[in-house]
Amino acid sequence: ISGHDSPEQAVTFKRNGRSRWAGICKGKVQLIDGSQHFAKMRKSLGSKRQYITEEQIDALVRLYGRFEETPQSKIFPVEAFGYRRITVERPLRLDFQASAERVEKVLEEKAIQKMDAAAQQQLVAALQTLDASVLHRNREQFSKLLKKALTAHEVSPSTPELKAILNALSERDPEADICLVKGKPEADAGLRDNENVPLGESVYDYFEREVKPHVPDAWIDEGKTDAQDGEVGIVGFEIPFNRHFYVFQPPRPLEEIDRDLKACTDRIKQMIEGLSA
Protein backbone atom coordinates (compact mmCIF):
# COMPACT_ATOMS: atom_id res chain seq x y z
CA ILE A 1 0.00 0.00 0.00
CA SER A 2 1.53 3.36 -0.87
CA GLY A 3 0.57 7.01 -0.73
CA HIS A 4 -0.29 9.32 2.14
CA ASP A 5 -2.33 12.46 2.82
CA SER A 6 0.76 14.45 3.78
CA PRO A 7 3.48 14.98 1.15
CA GLU A 8 6.02 15.19 3.97
CA GLN A 9 5.39 11.61 4.96
CA ALA A 10 7.06 8.84 3.04
CA VAL A 11 5.13 6.74 0.56
CA THR A 12 6.72 3.46 1.55
CA PHE A 13 4.48 1.04 3.38
CA LYS A 14 5.42 -2.57 2.88
CA ARG A 15 4.23 -5.85 4.24
CA ASN A 16 6.75 -7.81 6.25
CA GLY A 17 5.78 -11.36 7.22
CA ARG A 18 2.18 -12.16 8.11
CA SER A 19 0.29 -8.97 8.78
CA ARG A 20 3.37 -7.12 10.02
CA TRP A 21 3.94 -3.73 8.42
CA ALA A 22 6.70 -1.14 8.36
CA GLY A 23 6.14 2.45 7.28
CA ILE A 24 8.81 5.13 6.93
CA CYS A 25 8.27 8.84 7.65
CA LYS A 26 10.94 11.58 7.70
CA GLY A 27 13.74 9.48 9.21
CA LYS A 28 11.33 7.48 11.36
CA VAL A 29 10.19 3.87 11.08
CA GLN A 30 6.67 2.90 12.13
CA LEU A 31 6.10 -0.74 12.99
CA ILE A 32 2.53 -2.00 13.01
CA ASP A 33 1.60 -5.33 14.53
CA GLY A 34 -1.28 -6.69 12.48
CA SER A 35 -0.79 -10.31 13.53
CA GLN A 36 -4.34 -10.42 14.92
CA HIS A 37 -5.82 -9.01 11.71
CA PHE A 38 -6.73 -12.05 9.67
CA ALA A 39 -9.65 -14.26 8.73
CA LYS A 40 -9.80 -17.93 7.80
CA MET A 41 -10.16 -18.75 4.12
CA ARG A 42 -13.05 -21.00 3.14
CA LYS A 43 -10.71 -22.96 0.91
CA SER A 44 -6.93 -23.08 1.24
CA LEU A 45 -4.89 -21.60 -1.57
CA GLY A 46 -1.81 -23.82 -1.57
CA SER A 47 -0.24 -23.28 1.86
CA LYS A 48 -2.25 -20.10 2.42
CA ARG A 49 -5.14 -20.53 4.85
CA GLN A 50 -5.75 -16.96 6.01
CA TYR A 51 -6.33 -13.55 4.45
CA ILE A 52 -6.88 -9.93 5.48
CA THR A 53 -10.38 -8.57 5.03
CA GLU A 54 -11.14 -5.12 3.59
CA GLU A 55 -12.21 -3.90 7.05
CA GLN A 56 -8.92 -5.11 8.56
CA ILE A 57 -6.94 -3.43 5.78
CA ASP A 58 -8.77 -0.18 6.55
CA ALA A 59 -7.93 -0.53 10.26
CA LEU A 60 -4.24 -1.09 9.47
CA VAL A 61 -4.15 1.88 7.11
CA ARG A 62 -5.76 4.10 9.77
CA LEU A 63 -3.07 3.02 12.25
CA TYR A 64 -0.47 3.96 9.67
CA GLY A 65 -2.11 7.26 8.87
CA ARG A 66 -2.38 8.39 12.51
CA PHE A 67 1.35 7.71 12.99
CA GLU A 68 0.95 7.47 16.76
CA GLU A 69 2.47 5.28 19.47
CA THR A 70 0.00 2.57 20.53
CA PRO A 71 0.35 -1.07 21.62
CA GLN A 72 -0.04 -1.95 17.93
CA SER A 73 2.00 0.91 16.47
CA LYS A 74 5.55 1.76 17.51
CA ILE A 75 7.76 4.51 16.09
CA PHE A 76 11.56 4.53 16.04
CA PRO A 77 14.35 6.55 14.42
CA VAL A 78 15.82 4.78 11.40
CA GLU A 79 19.19 4.47 13.16
CA ALA A 80 17.60 2.27 15.84
CA PHE A 81 17.65 -0.64 13.39
CA GLY A 82 21.09 0.00 11.93
CA TYR A 83 24.36 -1.69 12.84
CA ARG A 84 27.90 -2.16 11.66
CA ARG A 85 28.91 -5.79 11.32
CA ILE A 86 32.55 -6.16 12.32
CA THR A 87 34.67 -9.25 11.79
CA VAL A 88 36.38 -10.44 14.96
CA GLU A 89 39.53 -12.47 14.45
CA ARG A 90 41.42 -14.66 16.87
CA PRO A 91 44.97 -15.97 16.47
CA LEU A 92 45.86 -19.36 15.09
CA ARG A 93 47.54 -21.59 17.69
CA LEU A 94 48.94 -24.95 16.59
CA ASP A 95 51.09 -27.68 18.05
CA PHE A 96 53.24 -29.98 15.89
CA GLN A 97 54.34 -33.57 16.31
CA ALA A 98 55.91 -36.17 14.02
CA SER A 99 53.91 -39.02 15.53
CA ALA A 100 53.09 -42.09 13.44
CA GLU A 101 49.44 -41.05 13.23
CA ARG A 102 50.25 -37.57 11.95
CA VAL A 103 52.87 -38.87 9.51
CA GLU A 104 50.13 -41.07 8.04
CA LYS A 105 48.02 -37.95 7.56
CA VAL A 106 50.87 -36.39 5.59
CA LEU A 107 50.47 -39.10 2.94
CA GLU A 108 46.73 -38.31 2.72
CA GLU A 109 47.36 -34.70 1.70
CA LYS A 110 46.52 -34.06 -1.99
CA ALA A 111 49.77 -32.20 -2.64
CA ILE A 112 51.79 -35.14 -1.26
CA GLN A 113 49.79 -37.76 -3.19
CA LYS A 114 50.95 -36.11 -6.41
CA MET A 115 54.56 -37.03 -5.55
CA ASP A 116 55.90 -40.31 -6.90
CA ALA A 117 56.23 -43.33 -4.57
CA ALA A 118 59.99 -42.98 -4.15
CA ALA A 119 59.69 -39.31 -3.14
CA GLN A 120 56.95 -40.17 -0.65
CA GLN A 121 59.11 -42.89 0.95
CA GLN A 122 62.03 -40.47 1.17
CA LEU A 123 59.75 -37.88 2.81
CA VAL A 124 58.45 -40.39 5.38
CA ALA A 125 62.01 -41.45 6.19
CA ALA A 126 62.94 -37.82 6.82
CA LEU A 127 59.92 -37.27 9.07
CA GLN A 128 60.69 -40.39 11.07
CA THR A 129 64.03 -38.91 12.13
CA LEU A 130 62.15 -36.30 14.17
CA ASP A 131 61.46 -37.19 17.80
CA ALA A 132 57.88 -38.48 17.73
CA SER A 133 57.47 -38.07 21.50
CA VAL A 134 58.06 -34.31 21.50
CA LEU A 135 55.12 -31.95 21.14
CA HIS A 136 56.19 -28.62 19.66
CA ARG A 137 54.07 -25.55 20.42
CA ASN A 138 55.91 -23.03 18.27
CA ARG A 139 55.45 -23.21 14.49
CA GLU A 140 58.59 -21.23 13.64
CA GLN A 141 60.84 -23.45 15.76
CA PHE A 142 59.27 -26.66 14.44
CA SER A 143 59.57 -25.42 10.84
CA LYS A 144 63.33 -25.02 11.30
CA LEU A 145 63.65 -28.58 12.66
CA LEU A 146 61.49 -29.92 9.84
CA LYS A 147 63.48 -28.18 7.09
CA LYS A 148 66.73 -29.41 8.63
CA ALA A 149 65.46 -33.03 8.62
CA LEU A 150 64.20 -32.72 5.02
CA THR A 151 67.50 -31.23 3.83
CA ALA A 152 69.45 -34.03 5.49
CA HIS A 153 67.45 -36.57 3.43
CA GLU A 154 67.67 -34.48 0.25
CA VAL A 155 63.94 -33.79 0.23
CA SER A 156 63.10 -30.43 -1.35
CA PRO A 157 59.31 -29.93 -1.15
CA SER A 158 57.60 -27.14 -3.05
CA THR A 159 55.79 -24.41 -1.10
CA PRO A 160 52.37 -26.18 -1.42
CA GLU A 161 53.96 -29.50 -0.38
CA LEU A 162 55.65 -27.95 2.65
CA LYS A 163 52.36 -26.31 3.63
CA ALA A 164 50.61 -29.70 3.34
CA ILE A 165 53.25 -31.36 5.54
CA LEU A 166 52.90 -28.72 8.26
CA ASN A 167 49.11 -28.93 8.04
CA ALA A 168 49.10 -32.72 8.54
CA LEU A 169 51.57 -32.62 11.43
CA SER A 170 49.60 -29.92 13.30
CA GLU A 171 46.55 -29.70 15.51
CA ARG A 172 44.82 -26.72 17.10
CA ASP A 173 46.10 -26.16 20.61
CA PRO A 174 44.93 -23.24 22.82
CA GLU A 175 48.14 -23.59 24.84
CA ALA A 176 50.43 -23.25 21.80
CA ASP A 177 52.24 -20.08 20.74
CA ILE A 178 50.51 -17.79 18.26
CA CYS A 179 51.40 -18.53 14.65
CA LEU A 180 52.95 -15.47 13.03
CA VAL A 181 53.12 -14.26 9.43
CA LYS A 182 55.65 -11.47 8.82
CA GLY A 183 55.65 -10.75 12.54
CA LYS A 184 51.85 -10.43 12.80
CA PRO A 185 49.36 -12.95 14.28
CA GLU A 186 47.75 -15.23 11.72
CA ALA A 187 43.96 -15.38 11.98
CA ASP A 188 42.27 -18.70 12.68
CA ALA A 189 39.38 -18.99 10.21
CA GLY A 190 37.73 -21.56 12.48
CA LEU A 191 37.43 -19.03 15.31
CA ARG A 192 36.30 -16.11 13.13
CA ASP A 193 33.14 -14.39 14.37
CA ASN A 194 30.96 -11.34 13.67
CA GLU A 195 29.50 -8.71 15.97
CA ASN A 196 26.73 -6.23 15.15
CA VAL A 197 27.57 -2.83 16.64
CA PRO A 198 24.64 -0.37 16.91
CA LEU A 199 24.96 2.58 14.55
CA GLY A 200 26.29 5.67 16.26
CA GLU A 201 28.48 3.69 18.66
CA SER A 202 32.22 3.38 18.18
CA VAL A 203 33.10 -0.12 16.99
CA TYR A 204 36.26 0.08 19.10
CA ASP A 205 34.42 1.06 22.29
CA TYR A 206 31.95 -1.77 21.69
CA PHE A 207 34.80 -4.21 21.03
CA GLU A 208 36.64 -3.25 24.23
CA ARG A 209 33.46 -3.58 26.30
CA GLU A 210 31.72 -6.61 24.78
CA VAL A 211 34.47 -8.74 23.22
CA LYS A 212 37.86 -8.12 24.83
CA PRO A 213 36.85 -9.23 28.36
CA HIS A 214 35.88 -12.66 26.97
CA VAL A 215 38.61 -13.15 24.34
CA PRO A 216 41.60 -10.93 25.21
CA ASP A 217 43.64 -12.08 22.18
CA ALA A 218 40.96 -11.07 19.62
CA TRP A 219 41.17 -8.14 17.22
CA ILE A 220 38.98 -6.39 14.63
CA ASP A 221 39.65 -7.06 10.95
CA GLU A 222 39.98 -3.44 9.85
CA GLY A 223 40.14 -4.52 6.22
CA LYS A 224 36.38 -5.18 6.23
CA THR A 225 34.98 -1.70 5.55
CA ASP A 226 31.64 -0.41 4.27
CA ALA A 227 31.58 0.39 0.55
CA GLN A 228 29.59 3.62 1.10
CA ASP A 229 31.49 5.43 3.85
CA GLY A 230 34.75 3.47 4.03
CA GLU A 231 34.42 3.02 7.81
CA VAL A 232 35.28 -0.24 9.58
CA GLY A 233 32.29 -2.60 9.61
CA ILE A 234 29.62 -3.33 7.01
CA VAL A 235 26.45 -1.29 7.58
CA GLY A 236 23.23 -3.26 7.70
CA PHE A 237 19.67 -2.91 8.98
CA GLU A 238 17.37 -5.36 10.72
CA ILE A 239 13.81 -4.91 11.96
CA PRO A 240 13.12 -7.38 14.81
CA PHE A 241 9.32 -7.28 14.96
CA ASN A 242 9.02 -9.97 17.61
CA ARG A 243 11.32 -8.15 20.01
CA HIS A 244 9.29 -4.93 19.91
CA PHE A 245 5.85 -6.53 20.09
CA TYR A 246 6.65 -9.34 22.51
CA VAL A 247 4.12 -9.64 25.32
CA PHE A 248 5.19 -11.74 28.27
CA GLN A 249 2.86 -14.63 28.97
CA PRO A 250 3.30 -15.84 32.55
CA PRO A 251 3.60 -19.63 32.89
CA ARG A 252 0.78 -21.64 34.39
CA PRO A 253 0.81 -22.09 38.19
CA LEU A 254 2.89 -25.09 39.34
CA GLU A 255 -0.15 -26.57 41.09
CA GLU A 256 -2.03 -26.69 37.79
CA ILE A 257 0.92 -28.31 35.98
CA ASP A 258 1.34 -30.89 38.77
CA ARG A 259 -2.38 -31.68 38.57
CA ASP A 260 -2.16 -32.29 34.82
CA LEU A 261 0.94 -34.47 35.23
CA LYS A 262 -0.75 -36.56 37.91
CA ALA A 263 -3.83 -37.04 35.72
CA CYS A 264 -1.62 -38.12 32.82
CA THR A 265 0.36 -40.52 35.06
CA ASP A 266 -2.88 -42.04 36.40
CA ARG A 267 -4.13 -42.66 32.84
CA ILE A 268 -0.89 -44.41 31.88
CA LYS A 269 -1.09 -46.54 35.03
CA GLN A 270 -4.64 -47.58 34.20
CA MET A 271 -3.63 -48.52 30.65
CA ILE A 272 -0.73 -50.67 31.92
CA GLU A 273 -3.00 -52.38 34.47
CA GLY A 274 -5.55 -53.05 31.72
CA LEU A 275 -2.89 -54.71 29.54
CA SER A 276 -1.62 -56.93 32.39
CA ALA A 277 -5.12 -58.01 33.51
Salt bridges, closest charged atoms under 4 A:
GLU8 OE1 - LYS26 NZ 3.79
ASP33 OD1 - ARG20 NE 2.95
GLU89 OE2 - ARG192 NE 2.77
ASP95 OD1 - ARG102 NH1 3.10
GLU171 OE1 - ARG102 NH2 3.32
ASP173 OD2 - ARG137 NE 2.67
GLU186 OE1 - ARG139 NH2 2.80
ASP188 OD1 - ARG172 NH2 2.75
GLU201 OE2 - ARG209 NH2 2.75
GLU210 OE2 - ARG209 NE 3.00
ASP217 OD1 - ARG90 NE 3.59
ASP217 OD2 - ARG93 NH2 3.48
ASP221 OD2 - LYS224 NZ 3.72
ASP229 OD2 - ARG84 NH2 2.40
GLU256 OE2 - ARG252 NH1 3.23
ASP260 OD2 - ARG252 NH1 2.59
ASP266 OD2 - LYS262 NZ 3.17
